[in-house]
């Protein structure tokens, strides 16, 4: 078993129904621990990486109804497909 933690940020405080739905994701084999930090608006999820991956965990949290905020890395612009070389000045 490989235990991994992932931290999600959420936009608005979850309702009681959403909190219960997120808590029920622990029933999924591989989900180990959930911890809300309401002051920081984060959810820390501990899971077994031999059973689930980060995308699986994010999908479970989203299906439970928690509205996630993209991480800073997801907000960065994508690199261009082809490298652009600088052009030499005209002589």
Secondary structure, DSSP 8 states (H G I E B T S, - for coil): --EEEEEEEESS---HHHHHHHHHGGGSTTEEEEEEETTTTEEEEEEETTT--HHHHHHHHHHTT--EE--HHHHS----SS---------
